[in-house]
Amino acid sequence: MYRAKDGQTGWCLFEPEQASNVLAHVSLERELRYAIAEREIACEQAMRWRSQGLAVPVTLNVSARELQSPDLVDRVLDSLERHGLDGSALELEITESAAMHHAGESAANLARLREHGIRIFIDDFGTGFSSLSQLKQLPVDALKIDQSFVRDMVTDPADANIVETIVLLAGAMGLATVAEGIETPGQLRAVRKLGCTRVQGYLLTRPASAESVTELLKAGKIDISEMLEER
């Protein structure tokens, strides 16, 4: 029907591929709903890694709507308990705008989560409209510097100054920093020079399956010595 509407004639011939595409879409949607409801995307994988001696946390993104949900904390803790995990198995990321929306209510939920050892990161920091008075109320562990500032910081002094300011702000508040979108050796050298404590991006590794990541974790480290060499 939708293909017919999109066309100029108002009709189209049915093709078997259309049915398979619809079924695949419906199946994916059903699986995603189940995974989100049961937190299987994160706790199940964390449990598997721990069974292999890999005590690494798995990160979940939390939406503004979820952050305000009165049963958020209970759902997360219930999922951890069902999988035999403690709070160190999870890290939760919330956007700056989500964190600042009803900051008081957000702080209450975040504080309960942190009491159980779950680390909290503010994602895309620098793109929202937070104030320092709001930021200091939030029980968080780290600020993730938005990649829009990291991308051109090597060639744009303004972006470099913004990144440096965020790193200094985080340090003054006792928070760690994570630079997003590291794709070149120059970016890596620049954020390390500024004292950024963690990085993520394609330079280190591309998105990969859990199996591929497992092999990387077993190796124990990524050798960045060549990445840091001046070319």
C-alpha positions as CSV (number, residue, x, y, z in Angstrom):
1,M,0.0,0.0,0.0
2,Y,2.7,2.4,1.0
3,R,4.7,1.7,-2.2
4,A,1.6,2.3,-4.3
5,K,1.0,5.6,-2.5
6,D,4.6,6.7,-3.1
7,G,4.4,5.9,-6.8
8,Q,2.9,8.2,-9.5
9,T,0.4,5.6,-10.8
10,G,-1.3,4.8,-7.5
11,W,-0.7,1.0,-7.9
12,C,2.2,-1.4,-7.9
13,L,2.8,-5.1,-8.4
14,F,3.4,-7.3,-5.3
15,E,6.8,-8.8,-4.9
16,P,7.7,-11.6,-2.5
17,E,10.6,-9.5,-1.1
18,Q,8.1,-7.1,0.2
19,A,6.6,-9.7,2.5
20,S,9.9,-10.9,3.8
21,N,11.0,-7.3,4.5
22,V,7.8,-6.7,6.5
23,L,8.3,-9.9,8.5
24,A,11.9,-9.0,9.3
25,H,10.9,-5.6,10.4
26,V,8.1,-6.9,12.7
27,S,10.4,-9.6,14.1
28,L,13.2,-7.0,14.8
29,E,10.7,-4.7,16.5
30,R,9.4,-7.5,18.7
31,E,12.9,-8.5,19.7
32,L,13.9,-4.9,20.5
33,R,10.8,-4.4,22.7
34,Y,11.6,-7.6,24.6
35,A,15.3,-6.7,25.0
36,I,14.5,-3.2,26.2
37,A,11.9,-4.5,28.7
38,E,14.2,-7.2,30.1
39,R,17.5,-5.2,29.9
40,E,18.9,-8.3,28.0
41,I,21.0,-6.1,25.7
42,A,23.3,-5.3,28.7
43,C,22.9,-7.7,31.7
44,E,23.0,-10.9,29.7
45,Q,26.2,-9.9,28.0
46,A,27.8,-8.6,31.2
47,M,27.1,-12.0,32.8
48,R,28.7,-13.9,29.9
49,W,31.8,-11.8,30.1
50,R,32.1,-12.2,33.8
51,S,31.8,-16.0,33.4
52,Q,34.9,-15.7,31.2
53,G,36.8,-13.7,33.8
54,L,36.2,-10.3,32.0
55,A,34.8,-7.9,34.6
56,V,34.0,-5.1,32.2
57,P,30.9,-2.9,32.5
58,V,28.3,-2.6,29.8
59,T,26.9,0.8,28.9
60,L,23.2,1.6,28.5
61,N,21.7,4.8,27.1
62,V,18.8,6.1,29.2
63,S,16.2,8.4,27.6
64,A,14.7,11.5,29.3
65,R,11.4,9.6,29.6
66,E,13.0,6.6,31.3
67,L,15.0,8.9,33.6
68,Q,11.7,10.3,34.9
69,S,10.1,6.9,35.3
70,P,9.3,6.1,38.9
71,D,10.2,2.5,38.5
72,L,13.5,3.0,36.6
73,V,15.7,2.1,39.6
74,D,13.7,-0.9,40.5
75,R,13.7,-2.3,37.0
76,V,17.5,-1.9,36.7
77,L,18.2,-3.4,40.1
78,D,15.8,-6.3,39.4
79,S,17.5,-7.1,36.2
80,L,20.9,-7.0,37.9
81,E,19.6,-9.4,40.6
82,R,18.1,-11.8,38.1
83,H,21.5,-12.1,36.4
84,G,23.5,-12.3,39.6
85,L,25.3,-9.0,39.0
86,D,26.2,-6.1,41.1
87,G,26.1,-2.4,40.0
88,S,29.6,-2.4,38.7
89,A,28.4,-4.4,35.7
90,L,26.5,-1.3,34.3
91,E,27.3,2.2,33.2
92,L,24.3,4.4,32.3
93,E,24.6,7.3,29.9
94,I,22.1,10.2,29.8
95,T,22.2,13.2,27.6
96,E,22.8,16.6,29.1
97,S,19.4,17.9,28.1
98,A,17.7,14.8,29.7
99,A,19.7,15.2,32.9
100,M,18.8,18.9,33.2
101,H,15.0,18.3,32.5
102,H,13.5,18.2,36.0
103,A,17.0,18.0,37.5
104,G,15.7,17.4,41.0
105,E,13.8,14.3,40.0
106,S,16.7,13.1,37.9
107,A,19.1,13.5,40.7
108,A,17.0,11.4,43.0
109,N,16.9,8.4,40.6
110,L,20.6,8.8,39.7
111,A,21.6,8.9,43.4
112,R,19.8,5.6,44.1
113,L,21.5,4.0,41.1
114,R,24.9,5.2,42.2
115,E,24.3,3.9,45.7
116,H,24.4,0.4,44.1
117,G,27.7,1.0,42.3
118,I,26.3,2.0,38.9
119,R,28.4,4.6,37.2
120,I,26.6,7.6,35.6
121,F,27.9,9.5,32.5
122,I,26.5,12.7,31.0
123,D,26.5,12.1,27.2
124,D,27.1,14.8,24.5
125,F,28.2,17.3,27.1
126,G,28.4,20.9,25.8
127,T,25.4,20.7,23.5
128,G,22.8,21.3,26.1
129,F,21.8,24.2,28.2
130,S,22.9,23.2,31.7
131,S,24.0,25.6,34.4
132,L,26.7,24.9,36.9
133,S,24.2,25.1,39.8
134,Q,22.2,22.3,38.1
135,L,25.3,20.3,37.2
136,K,26.7,20.2,40.7
137,Q,23.4,18.8,42.0
138,L,23.6,15.7,39.7
139,P,25.3,12.6,41.1
140,V,27.4,11.7,38.1
141,D,30.8,10.2,37.5
142,A,31.9,11.6,34.2
143,L,31.2,14.1,31.4
144,K,31.4,12.8,27.8
145,I,32.7,15.6,25.5
146,D,30.5,15.8,22.4
147,Q,32.3,14.8,19.2
148,S,31.2,18.1,17.5
149,F,34.0,19.8,19.6
150,V,36.5,17.0,19.3
151,R,36.2,16.7,15.5
152,D,38.0,19.9,14.6
153,M,39.9,20.7,17.8
154,V,43.2,20.1,16.1
155,T,42.6,22.8,13.5
156,D,40.1,25.0,15.3
157,P,41.4,26.8,18.4
158,A,37.8,27.6,19.5
159,D,36.9,23.9,19.7
160,A,40.2,23.1,21.4
161,N,39.4,25.8,24.1
162,I,36.0,24.3,24.6
163,V,37.4,20.8,25.1
164,E,40.0,22.2,27.5
165,T,37.3,24.1,29.5
166,I,35.2,21.0,29.9
167,V,38.2,19.0,31.1
168,L,39.1,21.6,33.6
169,L,35.4,21.9,34.7
170,A,35.2,18.2,35.2
171,G,38.4,18.1,37.1
172,A,37.3,20.9,39.4
173,M,34.1,18.9,40.2
174,G,36.0,15.6,40.7
175,L,34.6,14.1,37.5
176,A,36.3,12.0,34.8
177,T,36.1,13.0,31.1
178,V,35.5,10.9,28.0
179,A,36.3,12.4,24.5
180,E,33.8,11.1,21.9
181,G,34.5,10.6,18.2
182,I,38.3,10.1,18.3
183,E,39.1,9.2,14.7
184,T,42.6,10.5,14.1
185,P,46.0,10.2,15.9
186,G,46.0,14.0,16.1
187,Q,42.8,14.1,18.0
188,L,44.0,11.4,20.4
189,R,47.2,13.3,21.1
190,A,45.3,16.5,21.7
191,V,42.8,15.2,24.2
192,R,45.5,13.3,26.1
193,K,47.6,16.4,26.3
194,L,44.6,18.2,27.9
195,G,44.2,15.5,30.5
196,C,41.1,13.7,29.2
197,T,40.9,10.4,31.1
198,R,39.0,8.2,28.6
199,V,38.4,8.2,24.8
200,Q,36.2,6.4,22.4
201,G,36.0,6.4,18.6
202,Y,36.8,4.6,15.3
203,L,40.5,5.1,15.8
204,L,40.5,2.6,18.6
205,T,37.9,0.2,17.2
206,R,34.9,0.1,14.9
207,P,31.5,-1.1,16.1
208,A,31.7,-4.9,16.4
209,S,29.8,-8.0,17.5
210,A,30.0,-9.2,21.1
211,E,32.2,-12.1,20.0
212,S,34.8,-9.7,18.3
213,V,34.8,-7.5,21.4
214,T,35.3,-10.5,23.6
215,E,38.6,-11.3,21.8
216,L,39.7,-7.7,22.2
217,L,38.9,-7.8,25.9
218,K,40.9,-11.0,26.3
219,A,43.9,-9.3,24.8
220,G,43.7,-6.9,27.6
221,K,44.7,-3.6,25.9
222,I,44.8,-1.7,22.6
223,D,48.4,-0.6,21.7
224,I,48.2,3.1,21.0
225,S,51.9,3.8,20.9
226,E,52.0,4.0,17.1
227,M,48.8,6.2,17.1
228,L,50.6,8.8,19.3
229,E,53.7,9.0,17.1
230,E,54.0,12.3,15.2
231,R,53.7,11.7,11.4
